[in-house]
Amino acid sequence: MDLASYGQFILALAVVLALIGLLALGARRLGFGPRMAARGGQRRLAIVEVLPLDAKRRLVLVRRDGAEHLLLLGAMQDTVVETGIAAPSDPGPLAPSPRTSDPR
């Protein structure tokens, strides 16, 4: 095989990958993708914060209908640590969290 054959192979591969990508985007726009929007446009469920503990475990704070729940997610087991935590007044999704001064 010469250099021209390799070039044709790379070009054909790029065209096929581009067609697969376009097909996936078209399918998603037609509604064949995952359904993310809630009924009525209002979301009832939100992930407030995620804290990785190690390579296999993380703490996740989930808000549902004004109450927050703390979950410990692991590789083999998921545990509810605390439930029914009163959610603070909604400062908005992009509002920065209050930070304390660094004692260093």
Secondary structure, DSSP 8 states (H G I E B T S, - for coil): --HHHHHHHHHHHHHHHHHHHHHHHHHHHTT-S-----GGG---EEEEEEEE-SSS-EEEEEEETTEEEEEEE-SS-EEEEEEEEE------TT----------
